[in-house]
Amino acid sequence: MEITVNQQNYEFNSSCSVEQMLSAINVQAKGIAVAINQTIISKSAWAEHELKHGDQVILIKATQGG
């Protein structure tokens, strides 16, 4: 299965959840938002939301400033 994360392609042997994908690509879950195919996925749904072949994932990192 191939998915794209922030315009970089990743191959996975089987389907995985958002949480599993973040762990596999070494991204810490703290302070980020996840959008899949232009839809924000709430953090509470990361463990259950299964990624599909061809999904476009965008990781958005929170920043401070003013």
Residue frames as qw, qx, qy, qz and C-alpha x, y, z in Angstrom:
[[0.000, 0.892, 0.453, 0.000, 0.00, 0.00, 0.00],
 [0.438, 0.157, 0.006, 0.885, 1.35, 3.42, -0.91],
 [0.120, -0.903, -0.399, 0.103, 0.37, 6.68, 0.76],
 [0.404, 0.532, -0.049, 0.742, 1.74, 10.20, 0.40],
 [0.473, -0.742, -0.334, 0.339, 2.69, 12.18, 3.50],
 [0.116, -0.873, 0.101, 0.463, 3.55, 15.84, 2.95],
 [0.583, 0.735, -0.250, -0.240, 4.36, 15.10, -0.70],
 [0.025, 0.514, -0.857, -0.012, 6.65, 12.15, 0.14],
 [0.835, 0.004, -0.392, -0.386, 5.62, 8.61, -0.81],
 [0.321, -0.404, 0.797, -0.314, 5.72, 5.77, 1.72],
 [0.648, 0.046, -0.690, -0.318, 5.16, 2.03, 1.17],
 [0.513, -0.304, 0.622, -0.507, 3.43, -0.11, 3.78],
 [0.072, 0.093, -0.978, -0.171, 3.03, -3.90, 3.60],
 [0.145, -0.514, -0.845, -0.043, -0.51, -3.80, 4.95],
 [0.178, -0.781, -0.267, -0.536, -3.19, -1.34, 5.96],
 [0.446, -0.148, -0.528, 0.707, -2.48, 0.72, 9.06],
 [0.167, -0.873, -0.442, 0.121, -4.08, 3.33, 11.26],
 [0.167, 0.910, -0.099, 0.366, -3.02, 6.96, 11.40],
 [0.576, -0.745, 0.326, -0.083, -1.35, 6.23, 14.75],
 [0.884, -0.090, 0.367, 0.274, 0.62, 3.29, 13.30],
 [0.603, 0.669, 0.130, 0.414, 1.67, 5.35, 10.26],
 [0.099, -0.938, 0.203, -0.262, 2.99, 8.17, 12.45],
 [0.727, -0.544, 0.415, 0.063, 5.01, 5.68, 14.48],
 [0.868, 0.213, 0.331, 0.304, 6.36, 3.98, 11.34],
 [0.494, 0.694, 0.060, 0.521, 7.63, 7.25, 9.86],
 [0.559, -0.203, -0.369, 0.714, 9.00, 8.45, 13.24],
 [0.082, -0.523, -0.112, -0.841, 6.69, 11.44, 13.74],
 [0.105, -0.193, -0.728, 0.649, 5.78, 12.42, 17.28],
 [0.081, -0.633, -0.717, -0.281, 2.05, 12.93, 17.68],
 [0.268, -0.683, -0.373, 0.568, 2.41, 15.86, 20.05],
 [0.026, -0.651, 0.051, 0.757, 1.54, 19.23, 18.53],
 [0.001, -0.113, 0.697, 0.708, 0.41, 18.08, 15.08],
 [0.661, 0.354, 0.306, -0.587, -2.83, 17.89, 13.16],
 [0.314, -0.057, 0.868, 0.380, -3.54, 15.28, 10.50],
 [0.595, 0.469, 0.039, -0.652, -5.56, 15.78, 7.33],
 [0.425, -0.003, 0.860, 0.283, -6.33, 12.87, 5.00],
 [0.206, 0.444, 0.688, 0.536, -7.57, 13.71, 1.53],
 [0.020, -0.381, -0.057, -0.923, -8.21, 17.29, 2.72],
 [0.637, -0.594, -0.305, -0.385, -10.28, 16.22, 5.75],
 [0.085, -0.565, 0.629, -0.528, -9.01, 16.82, 9.29],
 [0.741, -0.214, -0.635, -0.026, -8.97, 13.65, 11.40],
 [0.470, -0.770, 0.187, -0.389, -9.47, 14.27, 15.11],
 [0.103, 0.534, -0.799, 0.258, -6.73, 12.93, 17.34],
 [0.614, -0.133, 0.622, -0.467, -9.24, 10.73, 19.19],
 [0.880, 0.361, 0.132, -0.278, -9.87, 8.86, 15.89],
 [0.228, 0.716, -0.642, -0.151, -6.23, 8.24, 14.93],
 [0.343, -0.272, 0.893, -0.103, -6.12, 4.71, 16.40],
 [0.609, 0.343, 0.682, -0.215, -9.24, 3.60, 14.49],
 [0.511, 0.759, -0.053, -0.401, -8.91, 5.50, 11.20],
 [0.779, -0.025, 0.526, 0.341, -7.49, 3.08, 8.63],
 [0.100, 0.644, -0.388, -0.651, -5.44, 4.50, 5.79],
 [0.823, 0.412, 0.386, -0.057, -6.13, 3.31, 2.25],
 [0.622, 0.040, 0.430, 0.654, -3.89, 2.93, -0.77],
 [0.271, 0.539, 0.372, 0.705, -3.42, 6.31, -2.45],
 [0.305, -0.871, -0.360, 0.140, -4.40, 8.44, 0.56],
 [0.347, 0.594, -0.123, 0.716, -2.91, 11.93, 0.62],
 [0.589, -0.647, -0.387, 0.291, -1.86, 12.79, 4.19],
 [0.209, 0.710, -0.150, 0.656, -0.86, 16.26, 5.35],
 [0.618, -0.460, -0.450, 0.452, 0.81, 16.72, 8.72],
 [0.035, 0.819, 0.040, 0.571, 0.48, 20.21, 10.14],
 [0.583, -0.164, -0.506, 0.614, 2.76, 21.21, 12.99],
 [0.245, -0.923, -0.294, -0.034, 1.55, 23.75, 15.54],
 [0.525, 0.247, -0.185, 0.794, 3.81, 26.75, 16.02],
 [0.277, -0.760, -0.396, 0.435, 3.89, 29.57, 18.49],
 [0.338, 0.113, 0.195, 0.914, 4.13, 33.19, 17.58],
 [0.045, 0.759, 0.532, -0.372, 2.22, 36.33, 17.28]]
